[in-house]
Amino acid sequence: MFASPASAATATNTLTPLAADEMEDIVLLGVPLWGWQIAVAAAGVLALVLLARSIWEPTPRSLRAWALGNIVVNAGIAVTGATVRVTSSGLGCSEWPRCTPDSFVPIDTGHAALNAAIEFGNRTLTFVVLAVAVITLVAVLRTSPRRRDLVRLAAIIPIGVLGQGVVGGITVWTDLHPASVAAHFLLSMVMVFVTVALYVRCQEPEGRPRICVGPMLHTVSVGLVVVGFLLLIAGTVVTGTGPHGGDAAAPRWDLDLPAITRVHSALAWLTLLGSLLATVIAFRGGASRPARRSSAALLAVVLLQGALGYTQYALELPEALVVLHVLGSALTWVAVSRLYFATTRLVPPGEELTAEAARAGARSPAEPASGR
């Protein structure tokens, strides 16, 4: 997050494409590699369906668990997308929605078997993300009394996942143009923000949001959301200019890499200062427990992400650290979002948020019925 090496453009891809017949030689226990990938994806979806039986008898705990699951899978698929990029597997499946012009699975792709396996695996994970989103929406709809605010949030998530699929297709059609790659990642981060909102709000009663901390801490949290998203945008510009384009033939932005890296670094330092300020205000100003915990967690994540960023700088962007850096970016954004929502809470109409309740950060969600 903090920096990337100016010499990163010299990095090279070490994967050597294999012939099409070598692709078909990868067989485990008599089953082609793509067959195992489909089986694993199908097993994952089946497991989600079996677990989803809880949607017919939703409870605050189960609903909160599904909301948390949405955060994990939406952030996780951004990390697996980074793995696709750093391994130059972005065109391991050269078509969309098919993998090749003649097949939905990776056969005769013209790329290395590993490249095709990584790209196809990332595609199949989309179905898991969509399954979690749909299950959560059904669970929210089964809650009684039904909450319109949670329904709206839960409905946005599967729509966003489907939108991600479309953007992913555009990314393939444009041969991994950095603008489409950036849009793909940033849409994931928007969905993470929505999933954090659902996770927090399903623990509160239905009502209107009220600031439950001092105005300064709330203002800092809003500023961190703005700066944090600008930081993500700057990171995608660095990525679109740097060496990890997802494929050797992928177009790159002809920008000054050291200059945009400095912009990215400056935004990261601003995020660190904002996190430190939020932590000081939260602990010295007697903020609610969620706000104190969220600010401290954000500060810790940003510090770790900064250490990782400078390590990347020293080692000239090794692939494994790039993936960890994307994971750190996702965790930082989750922490920023959590702090923002910790500075407000929902208050039912006709009620007031007492000072004691605000300090405690008490959650009192409406109890759902055992099913419709």
C-alpha positions in Angstrom: 0.0 0.0 0.0 2.8 2.4 0.9 5.1 2.0 -2.1 6.1 0.0 -5.1 9.5 -0.2 -6.7 10.3 2.0 -9.7 12.2 -0.9 -11.1 9.1 -3.1 -11.0 8.7 -2.9 -14.8 11.7 -5.1 -15.2 9.9 -8.1 -13.6 9.2 -11.0 -15.9 6.8 -13.8 -16.1 8.4 -17.2 -15.4 5.5 -19.4 -16.6 6.1 -21.0 -20.0 3.1 -21.8 -22.2 2.5 -25.4 -22.8 1.2 -27.0 -26.0 -2.5 -27.9 -26.1 -1.8 -31.7 -25.9 0.2 -31.1 -22.7 -2.9 -29.5 -21.3 -4.8 -32.7 -21.7 -2.0 -34.8 -20.1 -2.9 -33.3 -16.6 -5.1 -36.1 -15.2 -5.6 -37.0 -11.5 -7.1 -40.4 -10.7 -8.4 -40.7 -14.3 -10.1 -37.3 -14.2 -8.9 -34.2 -16.2 -7.8 -31.2 -14.1 -10.8 -29.2 -15.3 -13.1 -32.0 -14.1 -11.7 -31.8 -10.6 -12.2 -28.0 -10.6 -15.9 -28.4 -11.6 -16.3 -31.1 -8.9 -14.8 -28.9 -6.2 -17.0 -25.9 -7.3 -20.1 -28.1 -7.3 -19.2 -29.5 -3.8 -18.8 -25.9 -2.6 -22.2 -24.9 -3.9 -23.8 -28.0 -2.5 -22.4 -27.3 0.9 -23.8 -23.8 0.8 -27.2 -25.2 -0.1 -27.1 -27.6 2.8 -26.1 -24.9 5.2 -28.7 -22.6 3.8 -31.5 -24.7 5.4 -31.1 -22.2 8.2 -32.8 -19.6 6.0 -36.2 -21.1 6.8 -35.7 -20.4 10.5 -33.6 -17.3 10.5 -32.1 -16.1 13.8 -30.0 -13.0 14.6 -27.0 -15.2 14.9 -27.5 -17.1 11.6 -28.3 -13.9 9.7 -25.2 -12.3 11.1 -23.1 -15.4 10.0 -24.4 -15.2 6.4 -23.7 -11.4 6.3 -20.1 -12.1 7.5 -19.8 -14.8 4.9 -20.6 -12.2 2.2 -17.8 -10.0 3.4 -15.4 -12.9 3.3 -16.3 -14.2 -0.2 -16.4 -10.7 -1.8 -13.1 -9.8 -0.4 -11.7 -13.2 -1.1 -12.5 -13.2 -4.8 -10.6 -9.9 -5.2 -7.5 -11.8 -3.7 -7.9 -14.7 -6.0 -8.2 -12.2 -8.9 -4.8 -10.9 -7.9 -3.5 -14.4 -8.1 -4.8 -14.6 -11.6 -3.0 -11.4 -12.4 0.4 -12.1 -11.0 0.6 -15.5 -12.5 -0.2 -14.1 -16.0 -3.3 -16.3 -16.1 -5.8 -13.6 -17.1 -6.3 -15.1 -20.6 -6.0 -18.7 -19.5 -9.6 -18.7 -20.6 -9.6 -16.4 -23.7 -13.4 -16.0 -24.1 -16.4 -15.2 -21.9 -18.8 -16.7 -20.9 -17.1 -19.7 -22.6 -13.5 -20.5 -21.7 -12.6 -21.0 -25.4 -14.6 -20.5 -28.5 -15.6 -24.2 -28.4 -15.8 -25.0 -24.7 -17.0 -23.7 -21.4 -14.1 -25.6 -19.7 -10.3 -25.2 -20.2 -9.5 -27.5 -23.1 -7.0 -26.6 -25.8 -6.7 -23.0 -24.5 -3.2 -22.4 -26.0 -2.0 -21.4 -22.6 -0.1 -23.2 -19.9 -2.2 -25.7 -18.0 -1.5 -23.8 -14.7 -2.7 -20.6 -16.3 -5.9 -22.1 -17.5 -6.5 -23.8 -14.2 -6.1 -20.6 -12.2 -8.3 -18.5 -14.4 -11.0 -21.1 -14.7 -10.9 -21.7 -10.9 -11.4 -18.0 -10.3 -14.4 -18.0 -12.6 -16.0 -20.9 -10.8 -15.6 -19.1 -7.5 -18.1 -16.5 -8.7 -20.9 -19.1 -8.3 -19.9 -19.5 -4.7 -20.0 -15.8 -4.1 -23.4 -15.6 -5.9 -24.7 -18.5 -3.8 -23.8 -16.8 -0.5 -25.5 -13.6 -1.7 -28.7 -15.3 -2.8 -28.9 -17.4 0.4 -28.5 -14.2 2.5 -31.2 -12.4 0.5 -33.6 -15.3 1.1 -32.8 -15.4 4.8 -33.5 -11.6 5.1 -36.8 -12.1 3.2 -37.8 -14.9 5.6 -37.2 -12.7 8.6 -40.4 -11.6 10.4 -41.1 -8.8 10.7 -39.4 -8.2 7.4 -37.1 -5.2 7.4 -37.0 -3.1 4.3 -33.6 -1.7 5.0 -32.0 -5.1 5.2 -33.9 -6.3 2.1 -32.5 -3.4 0.1 -28.9 -4.1 1.2 -29.2 -7.8 0.7 -30.7 -7.3 -2.8 -27.8 -5.1 -3.9 -25.3 -7.9 -3.2 -26.4 -10.5 -5.8 -27.0 -7.8 -8.3 -23.4 -6.6 -7.7 -22.1 -10.1 -8.1 -23.8 -10.5 -11.5 -22.4 -7.1 -12.4 -19.0 -8.4 -11.5 -19.5 -11.2 -14.0 -20.3 -8.8 -16.8 -17.3 -6.6 -15.9 -15.1 -9.8 -15.9 -16.4 -10.6 -19.4 -15.5 -7.1 -20.5 -12.0 -7.5 -19.0 -11.5 -10.7 -21.1 -12.9 -9.1 -24.3 -10.5 -6.1 -23.9 -7.5 -8.4 -23.4 -7.1 -7.3 -19.8 -7.1 -3.6 -20.4 -6.0 -1.9 -17.1 -9.2 0.2 -17.0 -11.4 -2.9 -17.0 -9.2 -4.7 -14.5 -9.3 -1.6 -12.2 -13.1 -1.5 -12.5 -13.3 -5.2 -11.7 -11.4 -4.7 -8.5 -13.1 -1.5 -7.4 -16.6 -3.0 -7.9 -15.5 -5.8 -5.5 -14.6 -3.1 -3.0 -17.9 -1.4 -3.4 -19.6 -4.7 -2.7 -17.4 -5.2 0.4 -18.7 -1.8 1.7 -22.3 -2.9 1.2 -21.7 -6.3 2.9 -20.1 -4.6 5.9 -23.2 -2.3 6.1 -25.5 -5.4 6.1 -23.4 -7.1 8.7 -23.5 -4.1 11.1 -27.2 -3.1 10.5 -28.6 -6.6 10.9 -27.4 -6.4 14.6 -29.4 -3.2 15.1 -33.2 -2.4 15.2 -34.8 -0.9 12.2 -34.7 2.8 12.3 -32.9 5.9 11.1 -29.1 6.2 11.5 -28.0 8.5 14.3 -24.4 9.6 15.1 -23.4 7.8 18.3 -19.9 9.3 18.7 -18.5 12.8 18.8 -18.8 14.8 15.6 -15.0 14.9 15.1 -14.7 11.1 15.1 -17.6 10.7 12.7 -16.0 13.3 10.4 -12.7 11.5 10.5 -14.4 8.2 9.6 -16.1 9.8 6.6 -12.8 11.3 5.5 -11.2 7.8 5.8 -13.9 6.3 3.5 -13.1 9.0 0.9 -9.3 8.7 1.3 -9.4 5.0 1.5 -11.3 4.6 -1.8 -8.9 7.1 -3.5 -6.1 4.9 -2.2 -7.7 1.9 -3.8 -8.0 3.8 -7.1 -4.4 4.9 -7.0 -3.4 1.3 -6.3 -5.2 0.1 -9.5 -3.4 2.8 -11.5 -0.1 1.6 -10.1 -1.1 -2.0 -11.1 -2.2 -0.9 -14.6 1.2 0.7 -15.1 3.4 -2.0 -13.4 4.5 -5.4 -14.6 1.7 -7.7 -13.4 -0.8 -7.2 -16.2 -2.3 -10.7 -16.1 -0.8 -11.6 -19.5 2.4 -10.8 -21.4 0.3 -9.3 -24.2 -2.0 -7.2 -21.9 -2.0 -3.5 -22.6 -0.5 -1.2 -20.0 -0.9 2.5 -19.2 2.1 4.5 -20.4 2.4 6.5 -17.1 5.3 7.5 -14.9 5.4 4.6 -12.5 7.5 6.3 -9.8 5.2 9.4 -9.9 2.0 7.5 -9.5 3.6 5.3 -6.8 4.4 8.4 -4.8 0.7 9.5 -5.1 -0.3 6.0 -3.9 2.2 6.2 -1.0 1.0 9.7 0.0 -2.6 8.5 0.2 -1.5 5.6 2.3 0.3 7.8 4.8 -2.8 10.0 4.9 -4.8 6.9 5.7 -2.3 6.0 8.5 -2.6 9.5 10.0 -6.4 9.4 9.8 -6.4 6.0 11.5 -4.1 7.3 14.3 -6.3 10.4 14.8 -9.4 8.3 14.9 -7.9 5.9 17.5 -6.8 8.8 19.7 -10.2 10.5 19.5 -12.1 7.3 20.2 -10.1 6.3 23.3 -9.7 9.8 24.8 -13.2 10.9 23.9 -15.0 8.0 25.5 -16.4 6.7 22.2 -18.6 3.5 22.0 -16.9 0.1 22.4 -17.4 -0.7 18.7 -15.8 2.6 17.6 -12.8 2.0 19.9 -12.3 -1.5 18.7 -12.8 -0.5 15.0 -10.4 2.4 15.2 -7.7 0.2 16.9 -8.2 -2.6 14.4 -7.9 -0.1 11.5 -4.7 1.3 12.8 -3.1 -2.2 13.3 -4.1 -3.2 9.7 -2.7 -0.1 8.1 0.6 -0.5 10.0 0.9 -4.1 8.8 0.0 -3.1 5.3 2.6 -0.4 5.3 5.3 -2.8 6.4 4.2 -5.1 3.6 4.3 -2.3 1.1 7.9 -1.3 2.0 8.9 -5.0 1.9 7.5 -5.1 -1.7 9.6 -2.1 -2.5 12.8 -3.7 -1.3 12.1 -7.0 -3.0 10.8 -5.6 -6.3 7.3 -6.9 -6.3 7.5 -10.7 -5.8 4.3 -12.3 -6.8 3.4 -13.8 -3.4 3.8 -10.4 -1.7 1.6 -8.7 -4.4 -1.2 -11.2 -3.5 -0.7 -10.5 0.2 -0.8 -6.8 -0.5 -4.2 -7.1 -2.2 -5.4 -9.1 0.8 -4.1 -6.3 3.0 -5.9 -3.7 0.8 -9.2 -5.6 1.2 -8.7 -5.9 5.0 -7.9 -2.2 5.2 -11.1 -1.3 3.3 -13.1 -3.6 5.5 -11.7 -1.9 8.6 -12.3 1.6 7.2 -15.9 0.6 6.4 -16.4 -1.0 9.9 -15.2 2.2 11.6 -17.6 4.3 9.5 -20.6 2.2 10.5 -19.4 2.1 14.1 -19.9 5.9 14.4 -23.6 5.6 13.8 -26.4 3.2 14.8 -30.0 2.8 13.9 -32.6 4.2 16.3 -36.3 3.2 16.0 -38.7 6.0 15.2 -39.9 7.9 18.2 -36.9 6.8 20.3 -33.8 8.7 21.3 -30.2 7.5 21.4 -29.2 7.9 25.1 -25.6 8.8 26.0 -25.3 5.5 27.9 -26.4 3.4 24.9 -24.2 5.3 22.6 -21.1 4.7 24.8 -21.9 1.0 25.1 -22.7 0.6 21.4 -25.5 -1.7 22.4 -27.1 -3.8 19.6 -30.7 -4.9 19.9 -31.9 -6.4 16.6 -35.5 -7.3 16.1 -36.0 -11.0 16.8 -37.0 -12.8 13.5 -39.7 -15.4 13.6 -38.9 -19.1 13.1 -39.8 -18.9 9.5 -42.7 -18.0 7.1 
